[in-house]
Amino acid sequence: MPREATRRFRAARDSLLEAPDFACARDGFHWPELTEFNWALDWFDVLATGNDKAALTVVEPDGSARSRTFTELSARSNQVANWLRERGARRGDRLVLMLGNTVELWETMLAAIKLGVVVIPASTLLGPADLADRIARGRARHVVAGAAHTAAFDGLADDVTRTVVTPPGGGPAPAGWTPYTEAAAASAVLVPDGPTRAGDPMLLYFTSGTTASPKLVEHTHVSYPVGHLTTMYWIGLRPGDVHLNISSPGWAKHAWSSFFAPWNAGAGVLAYNYERFDAAAMLGVMAERGVTTFCAPPTVWRMLVQADLAAHRPSLLRAAVAAGEPLNPEVIEQVRAAWGLTVRDGFGQTETTLAIGNPPGEPVKLGSMGRPMPGYPIVLVDPVSGEPGSLGEICVELAHRPLALMAGYRDDAARAAESMRAGYYHTGDIAMVDDDGYLTYVGRSDDVFKASDYRISPFELESVLIEHPAVAEAAVVPAPDPVRLAVPKAYVLLAAGFPADAATAKAILRHARAQLAPYKRVRRLEFADLPKTISGKIRRVELRALETAAGLSRRPGEFREDDFPDLRT
């Protein structure tokens, strides 16, 4: 018989799956009360019983694929769990998991959850210094990594177990590393060593650090697995769907949409294990594999609209969403024109699940990231007065704390207390809300700046800039000015075929001038590659530092409004 925890989880899930509209979902949803819960045992294994549908398919660039049914993944993760236990893994131990989109990644995640081992996901792009920091601060006792990345772990302490995943025919394991293939000899029957408390730690995420050093975010056995019911609802996932999420393993968004959300719904996960992003190839995979729901960050959507979307319309695609950064209205319009689908924006953080979004079947206001998700008490708080208002920092009310909120910042009590001050969890993001309850992103509290005493949102200006065909991506930051204190400056990544010359700069500045109020006008422009975190977010903090260093001097290659006297014509 299913445990009471399973029944409560299913009831909460079904209230969202069966809700006829957003109002019913919001009013009818309640976070399940759970004292003991192990998502891999109490939900995934229950879902997997007798279930021969594909739970996971990993497609390679050459078209080959590896697939596992729910039943197979359940049994296989049991084997991996038993094998890790034999090698010393115990409840509460920390395990650094550094794999690409390979089947072994999902097997190891499930196995660790079943054992109560805390996973520290790590991107394959991390270098030795980053990994040493994660192992030291995370106090990791186990590492599972791909064969191409074992050298990055040189210098590990002898008491850290090392498991290597090698591709077929990849040769022997490096010295000191145990091959993952040995797990195949372990028993497929797992006997848990005891109950899993709902509040036990399950994941430790290092944030991507767009403005500061990475924080160590702790999630529990309910905050992410159960919390991603909101992500499931926002995407519009249904049992039997084939869901493709474009996100690199090691980052929270991968767990969001390539693990918890689809399996909460009983949908299948499709992963495309490309080495270099190719829009046409990915669209071909979507069509060939029958993708029904699709999630990608704005960076990918901006690359997709550079391709011929109309010629690559995935016939079964029902829902398309974006998260990670705000999605520009121009991109939404281009996808709608080509596919007849509206890309629905959403907002969340590593510290949360999907907190604000545009759910399926509801009106979408271009430029808005939607409304608070069921179970999320969102308040906009004025950063100065601390009072709720129509413009302010996006905060989560702690008096009605959602189950999905992180436990805190591990080993950083001061930072945790600062983020949870005055009865709110503070996201650090600024938004405004309209009379219908739709929130529009303004920017990070660090990114919003003043010019001539007017508050400037970089996102608003960037959305106008990318409407110009020459602009693939843009980032706006303040540039020092002797009169206005600061003026908006755009760093622009050009679309293919456009020269980085004065004529292109003039055309872009003219376009911005025609679309923006005078106080918002982009007055300087520089063509450049945009610095990004390894999770793909633009690091405006680096661009601001360039402007601070330049002071009132002109940077090499910079174009200014004053360079073009006839710009008004």
C-alpha positions in Angstrom: 0.0 0.0 0.0 1.3 3.6 -0.7 2.5 5.4 2.3 0.5 8.3 3.6 3.3 10.7 2.4 2.8 9.4 -1.1 -1.0 10.0 -0.9 -0.6 13.5 0.3 2.0 14.3 -2.4 -0.3 12.9 -5.1 -3.3 14.8 -3.8 -1.4 18.1 -4.0 -0.1 17.2 -7.5 -3.5 16.2 -8.8 -5.1 19.4 -7.5 -2.8 21.3 -10.0 -3.1 18.8 -12.8 -6.9 18.8 -12.6 -7.5 22.5 -12.0 -9.5 24.0 -14.9 -8.0 27.4 -14.6 -5.5 29.5 -12.7 -8.0 30.8 -10.1 -9.0 27.2 -9.2 -5.3 26.1 -9.1 -4.4 29.0 -6.8 -7.4 28.6 -4.5 -7.4 24.8 -4.4 -3.7 24.1 -3.9 -2.1 23.5 -0.5 1.4 22.3 0.2 1.2 18.8 1.6 2.1 18.4 5.3 5.0 15.9 5.4 7.2 14.8 8.3 8.9 11.9 6.5 9.3 11.8 2.7 11.8 10.4 0.3 10.8 11.4 -3.2 12.8 8.7 -5.0 11.3 5.9 -2.8 7.9 7.4 -2.0 7.1 8.8 -5.4 9.4 7.8 -8.2 9.5 4.1 -7.3 5.7 4.1 -6.9 5.3 5.8 -10.3 7.7 3.3 -11.8 6.0 0.1 -10.6 5.0 -1.8 -13.8 5.6 1.4 -15.8 7.3 0.6 -19.1 7.0 4.1 -20.6 10.2 5.9 -21.3 11.3 7.9 -18.3 14.5 9.2 -19.8 16.0 9.4 -23.3 19.4 10.9 -23.9 20.1 11.8 -27.6 23.6 12.2 -28.9 24.7 14.6 -31.7 25.1 11.6 -34.1 21.4 10.7 -33.5 22.1 7.6 -31.3 20.2 7.4 -28.0 20.1 5.6 -24.7 16.7 5.2 -23.1 15.4 3.9 -19.8 11.8 3.1 -18.7 10.5 4.1 -15.3 10.8 0.5 -14.2 14.4 0.2 -15.4 15.5 3.4 -13.8 14.0 2.4 -10.5 15.9 -0.9 -10.5 19.1 0.6 -11.9 19.1 3.3 -9.2 18.7 0.7 -6.6 21.8 -1.1 -7.9 23.8 2.2 -7.8 22.5 2.9 -4.3 23.5 -0.5 -3.0 26.9 -0.2 -4.7 27.6 3.3 -3.2 26.6 2.0 0.2 29.0 -0.9 -0.1 31.7 1.7 -0.8 31.0 3.6 2.3 28.2 6.1 1.4 26.0 6.9 4.4 23.0 9.1 5.1 24.1 12.7 5.4 27.3 12.2 3.4 28.0 14.8 0.6 28.6 13.7 -3.0 29.9 15.9 -5.8 28.2 14.9 -9.0 29.9 16.2 -12.1 28.4 14.6 -15.2 27.0 15.8 -18.5 23.7 14.7 -19.9 24.3 11.0 -19.5 22.0 8.3 -18.2 24.3 7.8 -15.2 23.6 11.3 -14.0 19.9 10.5 -13.4 20.7 7.1 -12.0 23.1 8.6 -9.5 20.7 11.4 -8.5 18.0 8.9 -7.7 20.4 6.5 -5.9 21.7 9.3 -3.7 18.2 10.5 -2.8 17.2 7.0 -1.8 20.3 6.7 0.5 19.8 10.1 2.0 23.2 11.2 0.6 23.4 14.9 -0.1 24.2 15.8 -3.7 26.4 18.8 -4.7 25.8 19.2 -8.4 28.8 20.5 -10.4 28.9 21.8 -13.9 31.4 20.1 -16.2 32.8 23.6 -17.0 34.2 24.1 -13.5 37.9 24.2 -13.1 40.1 22.7 -10.3 39.9 25.8 -8.1 36.0 25.9 -8.3 35.9 22.1 -7.5 38.3 22.4 -4.6 36.1 25.1 -3.2 33.0 22.9 -3.5 34.6 19.9 -2.0 36.0 22.0 0.9 33.0 24.1 1.7 30.6 21.2 0.9 32.7 18.8 3.0 32.3 16.2 0.3 33.2 12.6 0.9 32.3 11.2 -2.5 32.8 12.2 -6.1 31.2 10.9 -9.3 32.6 12.4 -12.5 33.1 11.8 -16.2 36.3 10.4 -17.5 37.1 13.6 -19.3 37.1 15.6 -16.0 38.9 13.4 -13.5 42.2 15.4 -13.8 40.3 18.4 -12.4 40.1 16.6 -9.1 43.8 15.9 -8.7 44.8 16.5 -5.1 41.7 15.0 -3.5 42.1 13.7 0.0 42.5 9.9 0.3 39.3 9.5 2.2 37.2 10.8 -0.7 35.8 8.0 -2.8 36.1 8.5 -6.6 33.8 7.0 -9.2 34.4 7.6 -12.9 31.8 7.2 -15.7 33.5 6.3 -18.9 31.8 6.2 -22.4 31.5 2.8 -24.1 35.0 1.8 -25.2 36.5 4.6 -23.2 39.3 2.6 -21.8 40.3 1.8 -18.2 39.6 4.0 -15.2 42.4 6.4 -14.2 44.5 5.5 -11.1 42.6 6.0 -7.9 39.2 6.0 -9.6 36.6 3.1 -9.5 34.6 2.5 -12.7 30.9 3.1 -12.4 30.2 0.0 -14.4 30.9 -2.1 -11.3 27.5 -1.0 -10.0 25.8 -3.3 -12.5 26.7 -6.3 -10.3 24.9 -5.0 -7.2 21.5 -6.1 -6.1 18.4 -4.4 -7.6 16.6 -4.7 -4.3 17.2 -1.8 -1.9 16.4 -1.9 1.8 16.4 1.7 3.2 18.4 2.2 6.4 15.5 4.1 7.9 13.0 6.9 7.3 14.0 10.1 5.6 12.9 13.2 7.5 11.3 15.9 5.4 13.7 18.5 6.6 16.9 16.5 6.0 19.2 18.1 3.5 19.1 16.7 0.0 20.9 19.2 -2.3 23.6 21.8 -1.9 23.8 24.2 -4.8 26.5 26.7 -5.4 24.8 29.7 -7.1 26.2 31.0 -10.3 27.5 34.2 -8.8 26.4 37.0 -11.2 27.2 39.7 -8.6 29.1 38.0 -5.8 30.9 34.9 -4.7 28.7 31.7 -5.0 26.4 31.0 -2.1 25.8 27.5 -0.8 22.0 27.0 -1.1 20.6 24.1 0.9 17.4 22.3 -0.2 15.6 19.5 1.7 13.8 16.3 0.7 10.6 18.3 0.3 11.7 21.9 -0.7 12.8 20.8 -4.2 11.0 17.6 -5.0 7.7 18.7 -3.7 8.4 22.4 -4.4 8.7 21.7 -8.1 5.0 21.0 -8.3 4.8 24.7 -9.1 7.3 24.2 -12.0 5.3 21.3 -13.3 2.1 23.4 -13.2 3.8 26.4 -15.0 5.2 24.3 -17.8 1.9 22.6 -18.3 3.3 19.1 -18.0 0.9 16.1 -18.2 1.4 12.4 -17.7 2.9 10.9 -20.9 4.5 14.1 -22.1 7.9 14.2 -23.7 9.7 17.2 -22.1 12.9 18.8 -23.4 14.7 21.2 -21.2 17.8 23.1 -22.3 20.0 23.4 -19.3 23.5 22.3 -18.3 23.8 19.7 -15.6 25.2 21.1 -12.4 22.8 24.0 -12.2 19.5 24.3 -10.4 17.4 24.7 -13.6 18.5 21.2 -14.7 17.0 19.7 -11.6 13.9 21.9 -12.1 12.9 20.8 -15.6 15.1 17.7 -16.4 14.3 15.8 -13.2 11.7 16.8 -10.6 9.0 18.7 -12.6 8.5 16.1 -15.4 8.7 13.1 -13.2 6.3 14.8 -10.7 3.8 14.8 -13.6 4.7 11.3 -14.9 6.2 12.7 -18.1 9.3 11.5 -19.9 12.5 13.4 -19.9 14.4 14.0 -23.2 18.0 15.3 -23.0 20.0 16.4 -25.9 23.7 15.8 -25.2 25.2 18.3 -27.6 28.7 19.6 -27.3 28.1 22.9 -29.2 24.6 24.3 -29.5 23.1 24.1 -33.0 19.6 25.5 -33.4 18.7 23.5 -36.5 20.0 20.2 -35.1 18.1 20.7 -31.8 14.9 21.6 -33.7 15.3 18.4 -35.7 15.6 16.3 -32.5 12.5 18.0 -31.1 10.5 16.9 -34.2 12.0 13.4 -34.5 11.5 12.6 -30.8 8.0 14.0 -30.5 8.6 16.7 -27.9 5.4 18.1 -26.5 6.7 20.6 -23.9 9.9 22.6 -24.2 11.8 24.9 -21.8 14.9 26.9 -22.6 16.7 30.0 -21.2 16.3 33.3 -23.0 19.8 33.0 -24.4 18.7 29.9 -26.3 15.5 31.4 -27.4 17.4 34.4 -28.8 19.6 32.0 -30.8 16.6 30.0 -32.0 14.9 33.1 -33.5 18.1 33.6 -35.6 17.2 30.3 -37.3 14.3 29.5 -39.7 11.7 28.6 -37.0 8.9 28.3 -39.6 10.7 25.5 -41.4 11.3 23.6 -38.1 7.9 23.7 -36.4 7.8 20.6 -34.0 4.4 19.2 -34.9 3.6 17.8 -31.4 4.9 20.8 -29.4 2.1 22.1 -27.1 3.8 24.3 -24.6 7.0 26.4 -24.6 8.4 28.3 -21.6 11.5 30.3 -20.7 13.2 31.0 -17.4 16.6 32.1 -16.1 16.4 35.7 -17.2 13.5 37.8 -18.5 12.4 37.0 -22.0 12.3 40.0 -24.3 8.8 40.7 -26.0 10.4 40.7 -29.4 11.5 37.1 -29.1 8.0 36.0 -27.9 6.4 37.7 -31.0 8.8 36.0 -33.4 8.1 32.6 -31.9 4.4 33.2 -32.0 4.5 34.3 -35.6 6.5 31.2 -36.6 5.0 28.5 -34.4 1.6 29.8 -33.3 2.7 29.3 -29.7 3.3 31.9 -27.0 6.5 31.4 -25.0 5.5 31.8 -21.4 8.0 33.5 -19.1 8.6 32.5 -15.5 10.7 33.5 -12.6 12.5 31.6 -9.9 15.9 31.2 -8.3 18.2 28.5 -7.1 16.7 29.3 -3.6 13.2 28.7 -4.8 11.2 26.8 -7.4 9.1 28.5 -10.1 7.6 31.3 -8.0 6.0 33.6 -10.6 4.9 32.6 -14.1 2.4 32.5 -16.9 0.6 29.2 -16.6 -0.9 27.5 -19.7 -4.4 28.6 -20.8 -4.1 32.1 -19.2 -3.7 35.5 -20.9 -0.1 36.5 -21.4 1.0 40.2 -21.2 4.1 40.7 -23.3 7.0 41.7 -21.0 5.3 40.4 -17.9 6.7 37.3 -16.1 3.2 36.4 -14.9 1.6 36.0 -11.5 2.6 34.3 -8.3 2.3 30.6 -8.5 -0.1 28.6 -6.3 1.4 28.3 -2.8 3.7 31.4 -3.2 2.8 34.5 -1.2 4.7 37.1 -3.2 5.0 40.7 -2.0 6.8 43.7 -3.5 8.6 45.5 -0.8 10.0 49.0 -1.1 13.7 48.7 -0.5 13.8 52.0 1.5 10.6 52.0 3.5 10.2 48.3 3.9 6.5 48.7 3.0 4.6 46.6 0.4 3.8 48.5 -2.8 3.3 48.3 -6.5 7.1 48.6 -7.2 9.7 47.0 -5.1 11.9 44.0 -4.3 10.2 40.6 -5.0 9.8 39.0 -1.6 8.3 35.8 -0.2 6.2 36.3 2.9 7.5 34.0 5.6 4.3 34.1 7.7 3.0 31.7 5.0 6.3 30.2 4.1 6.1 28.0 1.0 7.4 24.5 1.2 9.6 25.2 -1.8 11.8 27.8 -0.2 15.4 26.8 0.6 16.3 25.8 4.1 19.0 28.6 4.0 22.6 29.3 3.1 24.7 26.5 4.5 27.4 27.6 6.9 26.6 31.3 6.4 24.2 32.3 9.2 24.8 36.1 8.6 23.9 35.8 4.9 20.9 33.6 5.6 19.6 36.0 8.2 20.0 39.0 5.8 18.0 37.2 3.1 15.2 36.3 5.6 15.0 39.7 7.4 11.8 41.5 8.5 9.5 38.6 7.8 10.4 38.1 4.1 12.7 36.1 2.0 14.4 38.8 -0.2 15.2 37.8 -3.8 17.2 40.8 -4.7 15.1 41.3 -7.8 12.9 44.3 -8.5 9.5 44.2 -10.2 6.3 46.2 -10.5 2.8 44.8 -10.4 -0.3 46.0 -12.4 -4.0 46.1 -11.4 -4.5 42.5 -12.7 -1.7 41.1 -10.5 0.8 40.6 -13.4 4.4 41.3 -12.4 7.0 42.8 -14.7 10.7 42.4 -14.1 12.7 45.6 -13.6 16.1 44.2 -12.8 18.4 43.0 -10.1 18.6 45.5 -7.3 22.3 45.8 -8.2 21.6 46.5 -11.9 18.9 49.2 -11.7 20.5 52.6 -11.8 19.7 56.3 -12.0 20.4 58.7 -14.8 19.4 62.3 -14.5 17.6 61.2 -11.3 15.4 58.8 -13.3 15.4 55.1 -12.4 16.5 53.0 -15.4 15.8 49.3 -15.8 18.4 47.6 -18.0 16.0 45.0 -19.1 13.5 47.5 -20.6 16.2 49.1 -22.7 17.7 45.7 -23.7 14.3 44.6 -24.9 14.1 47.6 -27.3 17.6 47.1 -28.5 17.2 43.4 -29.6 14.2 44.5 -31.7 16.8 45.8 -34.2 17.9 43.1 -36.6 21.6 43.8 -36.0 21.4 43.0 -32.3 21.6 39.4 -31.1 22.0 40.2 -27.5 22.5 43.4 -25.4 23.4 44.4 -21.9 22.8 47.9 -20.6 24.9 49.4 -17.7 25.5 53.0 -16.4 28.4 54.9 -17.8 29.7 57.8 -15.8 28.6 61.3 -17.1 29.7 64.7 -15.7 26.2 66.2 -16.1 23.7 63.3 -15.7 25.8 61.3 -13.2 25.3 58.3 -15.4 23.9 57.6 -18.9 22.7 54.2 -20.3 25.4 52.4 -22.3 24.7 49.3 -24.3 27.2 46.5 -24.9 26.0 44.7 -28.0 26.7 41.3 -29.5 26.0 41.6 -33.2 23.8 39.2 -35.2 25.6 37.3 -38.0 26.3 39.4 -41.1 26.4 42.9 -39.5 29.7 44.8 -39.3 30.9 46.3 -36.1 31.2 49.8 -37.6 29.9 53.3 -37.1 27.0 52.8 -39.6 25.7 49.9 -37.6 26.1 51.8 -34.3 24.3 54.8 -35.7 21.4 52.6 -36.9 21.0 50.9 -33.5 21.2 54.2 -31.6 18.6 55.7 -33.9 16.3 52.8 -33.4 16.6 53.1 -29.6 16.1 56.9 -29.8 12.8 56.3 -31.7 11.5 53.8 -29.2 12.5 55.2 -25.8 11.6 58.2 -23.8 14.4 60.8 -23.8 15.6 60.1 -20.3 15.9 56.4 -21.1 17.8 56.9 -24.3 20.9 54.7 -25.0 23.6 57.3 -25.4 26.7 55.1 -25.8 27.3 51.8 -27.5 30.1 49.3 -27.7 30.3 46.1 -29.7 31.6 43.2 -27.6 31.1 39.6 -26.5 29.0 39.6 -23.4 30.6 38.1 -20.3 28.4 35.4 -18.8 28.4 33.0 -15.9 28.9 29.4 -16.8 25.2 28.9 -16.5 24.6 31.5 -19.2 23.5 34.6 -17.3 25.0 38.0 -18.4 27.4 39.4 -15.8 26.5 43.1 -16.0 28.7 43.5 -12.9 31.8 43.0 -15.1 30.6 45.6 -17.6 29.8 48.0 -14.9 33.4 47.6 -13.6 34.7 48.4 -17.1 32.8 51.7 -17.0 33.9 52.5 -13.5 37.5 51.9 -14.6 37.1 54.1 -17.6 35.5 56.9 -15.6 34.8 59.9 -17.9 37.2 58.7 -20.6 36.0 57.1 -23.8 36.6 53.4 -24.0 38.3 52.1 -27.2 35.7 51.2 -29.8 32.9 53.1 -28.0 30.4 55.0 -30.1 28.6 58.0 -28.6 25.4 59.7 -29.5 27.3 62.9 -30.0 29.4 61.2 -32.7 26.4 61.4 -35.1 25.1 65.1 -35.3 22.4 64.0 -37.8 21.0 61.3 -35.6 17.8 63.3 -35.0 17.0 63.2 -38.7 
